């Protein structure tokens, strides 16, 4: 009977070893890759920059607050 428990434990251990790398892969997939960052272009000068670094004013993206003010002043 104890041998059966040992076999079950070994099978469970092998199964865990086979599935654990997949779990790590899934975690990596959930994190957004840095290269796939959303890029936007400035409505004033056309400069491409990451969305999180841009200034969003009146539905348009700008590279700086100075350019967003320049667009408003038009
Ligand atoms: Zn600009």
PDB file of the backbone (N, CA, C, O) and the ligand in Angstrom, with CONECT records:
HET     ZN  A 101       1
ATOM      1  N   UNK A   1       0.841  -1.213   0.000  1.00  0.00           N
ATOM      2  CA  UNK A   1       0.000   0.000   0.000  1.00  0.00           C
ATOM      3  C   UNK A   1       0.867   1.251   0.000  1.00  0.00           C
ATOM      4  O   UNK A   1       0.572   2.223  -0.696  1.00  0.00           O
ATOM      5  N   UNK A   2       1.948   1.219   0.793  1.00  0.00           N
ATOM      6  CA  UNK A   2       2.833   2.380   0.874  1.00  0.00           C
ATOM      7  C   UNK A   2       3.543   2.625  -0.452  1.00  0.00           C
ATOM      8  O   UNK A   2       3.880   3.763  -0.777  1.00  0.00           O
ATOM      9  N   UNK A   3       3.772   1.553  -1.226  1.00  0.00           N
ATOM     10  CA  UNK A   3       4.423   1.673  -2.536  1.00  0.00           C
ATOM     11  C   UNK A   3       3.499   2.435  -3.507  1.00  0.00           C
ATOM     12  O   UNK A   3       3.959   3.232  -4.324  1.00  0.00           O
ATOM     13  N   UNK A   4       2.188   2.168  -3.395  1.00  0.00           N
ATOM     14  CA  UNK A   4       1.192   2.851  -4.237  1.00  0.00           C
ATOM     15  C   UNK A   4       1.204   4.358  -3.961  1.00  0.00           C
ATOM     16  O   UNK A   4       1.137   5.168  -4.885  1.00  0.00           O
ATOM     17  N   UNK A   5       1.288   4.716  -2.687  1.00  0.00           N
ATOM     18  CA  UNK A   5       1.334   6.134  -2.298  1.00  0.00           C
ATOM     19  C   UNK A   5       2.593   6.787  -2.866  1.00  0.00           C
ATOM     20  O   UNK A   5       2.555   7.921  -3.342  1.00  0.00           O
ATOM     21  N   UNK A   6       3.715   6.050  -2.811  1.00  0.00           N
ATOM     22  CA  UNK A   6       4.989   6.548  -3.337  1.00  0.00           C
ATOM     23  C   UNK A   6       4.887   6.810  -4.839  1.00  0.00           C
ATOM     24  O   UNK A   6       5.374   7.828  -5.332  1.00  0.00           O
ATOM     25  N   UNK A   7       4.252   5.886  -5.563  1.00  0.00           N
ATOM     26  CA  UNK A   7       4.070   6.031  -7.018  1.00  0.00           C
ATOM     27  C   UNK A   7       3.214   7.271  -7.313  1.00  0.00           C
ATOM     28  O   UNK A   7       3.516   8.047  -8.220  1.00  0.00           O
ATOM     29  N   UNK A   8       2.149   7.438  -6.534  1.00  0.00           N
ATOM     30  CA  UNK A   8       1.260   8.595  -6.719  1.00  0.00           C
ATOM     31  C   UNK A   8       2.023   9.898  -6.469  1.00  0.00           C
ATOM     32  O   UNK A   8       1.859  10.876  -7.199  1.00  0.00           O
ATOM     33  N   UNK A   9       2.848   9.895  -5.437  1.00  0.00           N
ATOM     34  CA  UNK A   9       3.649  11.076  -5.106  1.00  0.00           C
ATOM     35  C   UNK A   9       4.618  11.390  -6.241  1.00  0.00           C
ATOM     36  O   UNK A   9       4.787  12.554  -6.606  1.00  0.00           O
ATOM     37  N   UNK A  10       5.259  10.361  -6.805  1.00  0.00           N
ATOM     38  CA  UNK A  10       6.210  10.554  -7.908  1.00  0.00           C
ATOM     39  C   UNK A  10       5.488  11.098  -9.144  1.00  0.00           C
ATOM     40  O   UNK A  10       5.971  12.016  -9.806  1.00  0.00           O
ATOM     41  N   UNK A  11       4.327  10.515  -9.440  1.00  0.00           N
ATOM     42  CA  UNK A  11       3.537  10.984 -10.596  1.00  0.00           C
ATOM     43  C   UNK A  11       3.137  12.455 -10.397  1.00  0.00           C
ATOM     44  O   UNK A  11       3.223  13.264 -11.321  1.00  0.00           O
ATOM     45  N   UNK A  12       2.702  12.778  -9.186  1.00  0.00           N
ATOM     46  CA  UNK A  12       2.305  14.155  -8.884  1.00  0.00           C
ATOM     47  C   UNK A  12       3.496  15.105  -9.030  1.00  0.00           C
ATOM     48  O   UNK A  12       3.354  16.219  -9.535  1.00  0.00           O
ATOM     49  N   UNK A  13       4.669  14.652  -8.583  1.00  0.00           N
ATOM     50  CA  UNK A  13       5.881  15.464  -8.660  1.00  0.00           C
ATOM     51  C   UNK A  13       6.289  15.696 -10.118  1.00  0.00           C
ATOM     52  O   UNK A  13       6.641  16.813 -10.496  1.00  0.00           O
ATOM     53  N   UNK A  14       6.240  14.636 -10.936  1.00  0.00           N
ATOM     54  CA  UNK A  14       6.570  14.731 -12.367  1.00  0.00           C
ATOM     55  C   UNK A  14       5.572  15.663 -13.063  1.00  0.00           C
ATOM     56  O   UNK A  14       5.950  16.503 -13.881  1.00  0.00           O
ATOM     57  N   UNK A  15       4.302  15.496 -12.722  1.00  0.00           N
ATOM     58  CA  UNK A  15       3.256  16.340 -13.315  1.00  0.00           C
ATOM     59  C   UNK A  15       3.497  17.813 -12.953  1.00  0.00           C
ATOM     60  O   UNK A  15       3.349  18.698 -13.796  1.00  0.00           O
ATOM     61  N   UNK A  16       3.864  18.061 -11.709  1.00  0.00           N
ATOM     62  CA  UNK A  16       4.105  19.425 -11.247  1.00  0.00           C
ATOM     63  C   UNK A  16       5.317  20.035 -11.972  1.00  0.00           C
ATOM     64  O   UNK A  16       5.306  21.203 -12.359  1.00  0.00           O
ATOM     65  N   UNK A  17       6.371  19.198 -12.144  1.00  0.00           N
ATOM     66  CA  UNK A  17       7.576  19.669 -12.838  1.00  0.00           C
ATOM     67  C   UNK A  17       7.282  19.997 -14.303  1.00  0.00           C
ATOM     68  O   UNK A  17       7.851  20.934 -14.863  1.00  0.00           O
ATOM     69  N   UNK A  18       6.392  19.219 -14.915  1.00  0.00           N
ATOM     70  CA  UNK A  18       6.056  19.442 -16.330  1.00  0.00           C
ATOM     71  C   UNK A  18       5.167  20.666 -16.516  1.00  0.00           C
ATOM     72  O   UNK A  18       5.265  21.355 -17.532  1.00  0.00           O
ATOM     73  N   UNK A  19       4.299  20.943 -15.539  1.00  0.00           N
ATOM     74  CA  UNK A  19       3.347  22.051 -15.690  1.00  0.00           C
ATOM     75  C   UNK A  19       3.881  23.373 -15.143  1.00  0.00           C
ATOM     76  O   UNK A  19       3.407  24.432 -15.554  1.00  0.00           O
ATOM     77  N   UNK A  20       4.853  23.345 -14.228  1.00  0.00           N
ATOM     78  CA  UNK A  20       5.323  24.600 -13.627  1.00  0.00           C
ATOM     79  C   UNK A  20       5.986  25.563 -14.621  1.00  0.00           C
ATOM     80  O   UNK A  20       5.778  26.769 -14.487  1.00  0.00           O
ATOM     81  N   UNK A  21       6.775  25.107 -15.614  1.00  0.00           N
ATOM     82  CA  UNK A  21       7.330  26.068 -16.571  1.00  0.00           C
ATOM     83  C   UNK A  21       6.240  26.765 -17.388  1.00  0.00           C
ATOM     84  O   UNK A  21       6.383  27.927 -17.768  1.00  0.00           O
ATOM     85  N   UNK A  22       5.159  26.047 -17.650  1.00  0.00           N
ATOM     86  CA  UNK A  22       4.045  26.645 -18.394  1.00  0.00           C
ATOM     87  C   UNK A  22       3.406  27.769 -17.594  1.00  0.00           C
ATOM     88  O   UNK A  22       3.004  28.793 -18.147  1.00  0.00           O
ATOM     89  N   UNK A  23       3.316  27.562 -16.278  1.00  0.00           N
ATOM     90  CA  UNK A  23       2.742  28.600 -15.419  1.00  0.00           C
ATOM     91  C   UNK A  23       3.589  29.869 -15.470  1.00  0.00           C
ATOM     92  O   UNK A  23       3.061  30.980 -15.507  1.00  0.00           O
ATOM     93  N   UNK A  24       4.919  29.685 -15.471  1.00  0.00           N
ATOM     94  CA  UNK A  24       5.826  30.844 -15.552  1.00  0.00           C
ATOM     95  C   UNK A  24       5.645  31.568 -16.879  1.00  0.00           C
ATOM     96  O   UNK A  24       5.677  32.797 -16.938  1.00  0.00           O
ATOM     97  N   UNK A  25       5.452  30.780 -17.962  1.00  0.00           N
ATOM     98  CA  UNK A  25       5.265  31.356 -19.292  1.00  0.00           C
ATOM     99  C   UNK A  25       3.994  32.204 -19.317  1.00  0.00           C
ATOM    100  O   UNK A  25       3.972  33.301 -19.876  1.00  0.00           O
ATOM    101  N   UNK A  26       2.945  31.678 -18.704  1.00  0.00           N
ATOM    102  CA  UNK A  26       1.674  32.404 -18.675  1.00  0.00           C
ATOM    103  C   UNK A  26       1.832  33.739 -17.950  1.00  0.00           C
ATOM    104  O   UNK A  26       1.270  34.751 -18.367  1.00  0.00           O
ATOM    105  N   UNK A  27       2.606  33.731 -16.857  1.00  0.00           N
ATOM    106  CA  UNK A  27       2.849  34.966 -16.109  1.00  0.00           C
ATOM    107  C   UNK A  27       3.542  35.996 -16.984  1.00  0.00           C
ATOM    108  O   UNK A  27       3.209  37.181 -16.948  1.00  0.00           O
ATOM    109  N   UNK A  28       4.517  35.533 -17.777  1.00  0.00           N
ATOM    110  CA  UNK A  28       5.261  36.440 -18.662  1.00  0.00           C
ATOM    111  C   UNK A  28       4.362  37.003 -19.745  1.00  0.00           C
ATOM    112  O   UNK A  28       4.518  38.152 -20.160  1.00  0.00           O
ATOM    113  N   UNK A  29       3.399  36.174 -20.211  1.00  0.00           N
ATOM    114  CA  UNK A  29       2.485  36.620 -21.262  1.00  0.00           C
ATOM    115  C   UNK A  29       1.549  37.706 -20.752  1.00  0.00           C
ATOM    116  O   UNK A  29       1.145  38.591 -21.506  1.00  0.00           O
ATOM    117  N   UNK A  30       1.201  37.634 -19.452  1.00  0.00           N
ATOM    118  CA  UNK A  30       0.286  38.625 -18.887  1.00  0.00           C
ATOM    119  C   UNK A  30       0.933  40.008 -18.806  1.00  0.00           C
ATOM    120  O   UNK A  30       0.249  41.026 -18.913  1.00  0.00           O
ATOM    121  N   UNK A  31       2.261  40.037 -18.617  1.00  0.00           N
ATOM    122  CA  UNK A  31       2.949  41.322 -18.547  1.00  0.00           C
ATOM    123  C   UNK A  31       3.117  41.882 -19.956  1.00  0.00           C
ATOM    124  O   UNK A  31       3.601  41.163 -20.830  1.00  0.00           O
ATOM    125  N   UNK A  32       2.744  43.116 -20.210  1.00  0.00           N
ATOM    126  CA  UNK A  32       2.885  43.667 -21.548  1.00  0.00           C
ATOM    127  C   UNK A  32       4.349  43.876 -21.919  1.00  0.00           C
ATOM    128  O   UNK A  32       5.099  44.489 -21.160  1.00  0.00           O
ATOM    129  N   UNK A  33       4.760  43.368 -23.082  1.00  0.00           N
ATOM    130  CA  UNK A  33       6.142  43.560 -23.496  1.00  0.00           C
ATOM    131  C   UNK A  33       6.441  45.031 -23.779  1.00  0.00           C
ATOM    132  O   UNK A  33       5.607  45.764 -24.311  1.00  0.00           O
ATOM    133  N   UNK A  34       7.654  45.438 -23.408  1.00  0.00           N
ATOM    134  CA  UNK A  34       8.017  46.852 -23.529  1.00  0.00           C
ATOM    135  C   UNK A  34       8.053  47.319 -24.988  1.00  0.00           C
ATOM    136  O   UNK A  34       7.777  48.483 -25.278  1.00  0.00           O
ATOM    137  N   UNK A  35       8.393  46.412 -25.897  1.00  0.00           N
ATOM    138  CA  UNK A  35       8.500  46.778 -27.304  1.00  0.00           C
ATOM    139  C   UNK A  35       7.141  47.059 -27.928  1.00  0.00           C
ATOM    140  O   UNK A  35       7.047  47.786 -28.917  1.00  0.00           O
ATOM    141  N   UNK A  36       6.081  46.480 -27.350  1.00  0.00           N
ATOM    142  CA  UNK A  36       4.743  46.637 -27.910  1.00  0.00           C
ATOM    143  C   UNK A  36       3.996  47.810 -27.286  1.00  0.00           C
ATOM    144  O   UNK A  36       2.766  47.845 -27.292  1.00  0.00           O
ATOM    145  N   UNK A  37       4.738  48.758 -26.752  1.00  0.00           N
ATOM    146  CA  UNK A  37       4.123  49.928 -26.138  1.00  0.00           C
ATOM    147  C   UNK A  37       3.393  50.757 -27.196  1.00  0.00           C
ATOM    148  O   UNK A  37       3.851  50.862 -28.334  1.00  0.00           O
ATOM    149  N   UNK A  38       2.261  51.342 -26.816  1.00  0.00           N
ATOM    150  CA  UNK A  38       1.498  52.164 -27.744  1.00  0.00           C
ATOM    151  C   UNK A  38       2.268  53.434 -28.088  1.00  0.00           C
ATOM    152  O   UNK A  38       2.694  54.185 -27.210  1.00  0.00           O
ATOM    153  N   UNK A  39       2.433  53.650 -29.385  1.00  0.00           N
ATOM    154  CA  UNK A  39       3.133  54.846 -29.843  1.00  0.00           C
ATOM    155  C   UNK A  39       2.115  55.822 -30.431  1.00  0.00           C
ATOM    156  O   UNK A  39       1.203  55.429 -31.159  1.00  0.00           O
ATOM    157  N   UNK A  40       2.289  57.072 -30.106  1.00  0.00           N
ATOM    158  CA  UNK A  40       1.419  58.113 -30.656  1.00  0.00           C
ATOM    159  C   UNK A  40       2.304  59.203 -31.258  1.00  0.00           C
ATOM    160  O   UNK A  40       3.468  59.348 -30.886  1.00  0.00           O
ATOM    161  N   UNK A  41       1.737  59.964 -32.189  1.00  0.00           N
ATOM    162  CA  UNK A  41       2.501  61.059 -32.782  1.00  0.00           C
ATOM    163  C   UNK A  41       1.908  62.387 -32.358  1.00  0.00           C
ATOM    164  O   UNK A  41       0.691  62.536 -32.248  1.00  0.00           O
ATOM    165  N   UNK A  42       2.780  63.341 -32.123  1.00  0.00           N
ATOM    166  CA  UNK A  42       2.387  64.678 -31.687  1.00  0.00           C
ATOM    167  C   UNK A  42       1.577  65.352 -32.787  1.00  0.00           C
ATOM    168  O   UNK A  42       1.984  65.351 -33.949  1.00  0.00           O
ATOM    169  N   UNK A  43       0.409  65.939 -32.418  1.00  0.00           N
ATOM    170  CA  UNK A  43      -0.459  66.592 -33.392  1.00  0.00           C
ATOM    171  C   UNK A  43       0.169  67.895 -33.891  1.00  0.00           C
ATOM    172  O   UNK A  43      -0.248  68.432 -34.918  1.00  0.00           O
ATOM    173  N   UNK A  44       1.155  68.396 -33.177  1.00  0.00           N
ATOM    174  CA  UNK A  44       1.782  69.667 -33.556  1.00  0.00           C
ATOM    175  C   UNK A  44       3.012  69.448 -34.443  1.00  0.00           C
ATOM    176  O   UNK A  44       3.113  70.047 -35.514  1.00  0.00           O
ATOM    177  N   UNK A  45       3.935  68.605 -34.012  1.00  0.00           N
ATOM    178  CA  UNK A  45       5.189  68.433 -34.753  1.00  0.00           C
ATOM    179  C   UNK A  45       5.344  67.043 -35.373  1.00  0.00           C
ATOM    180  O   UNK A  45       6.279  66.816 -36.141  1.00  0.00           O
ATOM    181  N   UNK A  46       4.443  66.109 -35.054  1.00  0.00           N
ATOM    182  CA  UNK A  46       4.491  64.781 -35.659  1.00  0.00           C
ATOM    183  C   UNK A  46       5.493  63.837 -35.031  1.00  0.00           C
ATOM    184  O   UNK A  46       5.728  62.750 -35.560  1.00  0.00           O
ATOM    185  N   UNK A  47       6.087  64.222 -33.922  1.00  0.00           N
ATOM    186  CA  UNK A  47       7.078  63.381 -33.239  1.00  0.00           C
ATOM    187  C   UNK A  47       6.409  62.147 -32.643  1.00  0.00           C
ATOM    188  O   UNK A  47       5.373  62.255 -31.986  1.00  0.00           O
ATOM    189  N   UNK A  48       7.002  60.967 -32.874  1.00  0.00           N
ATOM    190  CA  UNK A  48       6.483  59.726 -32.302  1.00  0.00           C
ATOM    191  C   UNK A  48       7.043  59.541 -30.896  1.00  0.00           C
ATOM    192  O   UNK A  48       8.243  59.679 -30.662  1.00  0.00           O
ATOM    193  N   UNK A  49       6.144  59.225 -29.968  1.00  0.00           N
ATOM    194  CA  UNK A  49       6.567  59.008 -28.578  1.00  0.00           C
ATOM    195  C   UNK A  49       5.619  58.026 -27.909  1.00  0.00           C
ATOM    196  O   UNK A  49       4.480  57.878 -28.352  1.00  0.00           O
ATOM    197  N   UNK A  50       6.068  57.342 -26.836  1.00  0.00           N
ATOM    198  CA  UNK A  50       5.186  56.412 -26.125  1.00  0.00           C
ATOM    199  C   UNK A  50       3.967  57.126 -25.557  1.00  0.00           C
ATOM    200  O   UNK A  50       4.044  58.266 -25.099  1.00  0.00           O
ATOM    201  N   UNK A  51       2.842  56.424 -25.602  1.00  0.00           N
ATOM    202  CA  UNK A  51       1.565  57.006 -25.173  1.00  0.00           C
ATOM    203  C   UNK A  51       1.621  57.517 -23.739  1.00  0.00           C
ATOM    204  O   UNK A  51       1.069  58.573 -23.427  1.00  0.00           O
ATOM    205  N   UNK A  52       2.296  56.757 -22.860  1.00  0.00           N
ATOM    206  CA  UNK A  52       2.337  57.143 -21.443  1.00  0.00           C
ATOM    207  C   UNK A  52       3.197  58.383 -21.200  1.00  0.00           C
ATOM    208  O   UNK A  52       3.117  58.992 -20.133  1.00  0.00           O
ATOM    209  N   UNK A  53       4.026  58.763 -22.193  1.00  0.00           N
ATOM    210  CA  UNK A  53       4.856  59.971 -22.044  1.00  0.00           C
ATOM    211  C   UNK A  53       4.245  61.167 -22.758  1.00  0.00           C
ATOM    212  O   UNK A  53       4.764  62.280 -22.679  1.00  0.00           O
ATOM    213  N   UNK A  54       3.138  60.929 -23.455  1.00  0.00           N
ATOM    214  CA  UNK A  54       2.536  62.002 -24.236  1.00  0.00           C
ATOM    215  C   UNK A  54       1.572  62.839 -23.384  1.00  0.00           C
ATOM    216  O   UNK A  54       1.180  62.437 -22.288  1.00  0.00           O
ATOM    217  N   UNK A  55       1.205  64.000 -23.911  1.00  0.00           N
ATOM    218  CA  UNK A  55       0.235  64.888 -23.261  1.00  0.00           C
ATOM    219  C   UNK A  55      -1.048  64.793 -24.073  1.00  0.00           C
ATOM    220  O   UNK A  55      -1.054  65.081 -25.270  1.00  0.00           O
ATOM    221  N   UNK A  56      -2.158  64.383 -23.410  1.00  0.00           N
ATOM    222  CA  UNK A  56      -3.432  64.189 -24.097  1.00  0.00           C
ATOM    223  C   UNK A  56      -4.344  65.376 -23.826  1.00  0.00           C
ATOM    224  O   UNK A  56      -4.799  65.570 -22.700  1.00  0.00           O
ATOM    225  N   UNK A  57      -4.609  66.168 -24.858  1.00  0.00           N
ATOM    226  CA  UNK A  57      -5.458  67.371 -24.721  1.00  0.00           C
ATOM    227  C   UNK A  57      -6.453  67.402 -25.875  1.00  0.00           C
ATOM    228  O   UNK A  57      -6.063  67.269 -27.035  1.00  0.00           O
ATOM    229  N   UNK A  58      -7.750  67.578 -25.558  1.00  0.00           N
ATOM    230  CA  UNK A  58      -8.820  67.720 -26.555  1.00  0.00           C
ATOM    231  C   UNK A  58      -8.807  66.596 -27.595  1.00  0.00           C
ATOM    232  O   UNK A  58      -9.006  66.851 -28.783  1.00  0.00           O
ATOM    233  N   UNK A  59      -8.576  65.359 -27.156  1.00  0.00           N
ATOM    234  CA  UNK A  59      -8.609  64.202 -28.056  1.00  0.00           C
ATOM    235  C   UNK A  59      -7.389  64.063 -28.931  1.00  0.00           C
ATOM    236  O   UNK A  59      -7.398  63.260 -29.863  1.00  0.00           O
ATOM    237  N   UNK A  60      -6.328  64.822 -28.663  1.00  0.00           N
ATOM    238  CA  UNK A  60      -5.103  64.749 -29.458  1.00  0.00           C
ATOM    239  C   UNK A  60      -3.912  64.529 -28.538  1.00  0.00           C
ATOM    240  O   UNK A  60      -3.916  64.931 -27.375  1.00  0.00           O
ATOM    241  N   UNK A  61      -2.886  63.877 -29.096  1.00  0.00           N
ATOM    242  CA  UNK A  61      -1.667  63.615 -28.338  1.00  0.00           C
ATOM    243  C   UNK A  61      -0.590  64.621 -28.720  1.00  0.00           C
ATOM    244  O   UNK A  61      -0.438  64.976 -29.888  1.00  0.00           O
ATOM    245  N   UNK A  62       0.149  65.070 -27.723  1.00  0.00           N
ATOM    246  CA  UNK A  62       1.239  66.021 -27.942  1.00  0.00           C
ATOM    247  C   UNK A  62       2.493  65.536 -27.237  1.00  0.00           C
ATOM    248  O   UNK A  62       2.423  64.804 -26.250  1.00  0.00           O
ATOM    249  N   UNK A  63       3.661  65.959 -27.765  1.00  0.00           N
ATOM    250  CA  UNK A  63       4.926  65.537 -27.173  1.00  0.00           C
ATOM    251  C   UNK A  63       5.222  66.336 -25.906  1.00  0.00           C
ATOM    252  O   UNK A  63       5.966  65.873 -25.041  1.00  0.00           O
ATOM    253  N   UNK A  64       4.652  67.519 -25.793  1.00  0.00           N
ATOM    254  CA  UNK A  64       4.891  68.355 -24.616  1.00  0.00           C
ATOM    255  C   UNK A  64       3.696  69.269 -24.376  1.00  0.00           C
ATOM    256  O   UNK A  64       2.863  69.458 -25.263  1.00  0.00           O
ATOM    257  N   UNK A  65       3.616  69.827 -23.192  1.00  0.00           N
ATOM    258  CA  UNK A  65       2.522  70.762 -22.879  1.00  0.00           C
ATOM    259  C   UNK A  65       2.650  72.021 -23.736  1.00  0.00           C
ATOM    260  O   UNK A  65       1.646  72.647 -24.073  1.00  0.00           O
ATOM    261  N   UNK A  66       3.874  72.389 -24.087  1.00  0.00           N
ATOM    262  CA  UNK A  66       4.099  73.566 -24.934  1.00  0.00           C
ATOM    263  C   UNK A  66       3.415  73.392 -26.283  1.00  0.00           C
ATOM    264  O   UNK A  66       2.812  74.334 -26.797  1.00  0.00           O
ATOM    265  N   UNK A  67       3.502  72.192 -26.862  1.00  0.00           N
ATOM    266  CA  UNK A  67       2.872  71.938 -28.152  1.00  0.00           C
ATOM    267  C   UNK A  67       1.358  71.840 -28.035  1.00  0.00           C
ATOM    268  O   UNK A  67       0.643  72.214 -28.965  1.00  0.00           O
ATOM    269  N   UNK A  68       0.859  71.345 -26.913  1.00  0.00           N
ATOM    270  CA  UNK A  68      -0.591  71.288 -26.719  1.00  0.00           C
ATOM    271  C   UNK A  68      -1.153  72.697 -26.593  1.00  0.00           C
ATOM    272  O   UNK A  68      -2.265  72.964 -27.048  1.00  0.00           O
ATOM    273  N   UNK A  69      -0.397  73.597 -25.983  1.00  0.00           N
ATOM    274  CA  UNK A  69      -0.819  75.000 -25.853  1.00  0.00           C
ATOM    275  C   UNK A  69      -0.732  75.697 -27.210  1.00  0.00           C
ATOM    276  O   UNK A  69      -1.575  76.534 -27.536  1.00  0.00           O
ATOM    277  N   UNK A  70       0.281  75.355 -27.993  1.00  0.00           N
ATOM    278  CA  UNK A  70       0.460  75.944 -29.324  1.00  0.00           C
ATOM    279  C   UNK A  70      -0.699  75.565 -30.226  1.00  0.00           C
ATOM    280  O   UNK A  70      -1.167  76.382 -31.019  1.00  0.00           O
ATOM    281  N   UNK A  71      -1.168  74.318 -30.108  1.00  0.00           N
ATOM    282  CA  UNK A  71      -2.295  73.842 -30.917  1.00  0.00           C
ATOM    283  C   UNK A  71      -3.589  74.559 -30.498  1.00  0.00           C
ATOM    284  O   UNK A  71      -4.419  74.892 -31.344  1.00  0.00           O
ATOM    285  N   UNK A  72      -3.748  74.786 -29.221  1.00  0.00           N
ATOM    286  CA  UNK A  72      -4.940  75.488 -28.701  1.00  0.00           C
ATOM    287  C   UNK A  72      -4.968  76.924 -29.177  1.00  0.00           C
ATOM    288  O   UNK A  72      -6.030  77.467 -29.481  1.00  0.00           O
ATOM    289  N   UNK A  73      -3.803  77.534 -29.242  1.00  0.00           N
ATOM    290  CA  UNK A  73      -3.692  78.929 -29.615  1.00  0.00           C
ATOM    291  C   UNK A  73      -4.010  79.200 -31.076  1.00  0.00           C
ATOM    292  O   UNK A  73      -4.184  80.351 -31.474  1.00  0.00           O
ATOM    293  N   UNK A  74      -4.087  78.135 -31.881  1.00  0.00           N
ATOM    294  CA  UNK A  74      -4.337  78.313 -33.320  1.00  0.00           C
ATOM    295  C   UNK A  74      -5.721  78.868 -33.610  1.00  0.00           C
ATOM    296  O   UNK A  74      -6.073  79.071 -34.772  1.00  0.00           O
TER     297      UNK A  74
HETATM  298 ZN    ZN A 101       5.346  68.152 -30.606  1.00  0.00          ZN
END
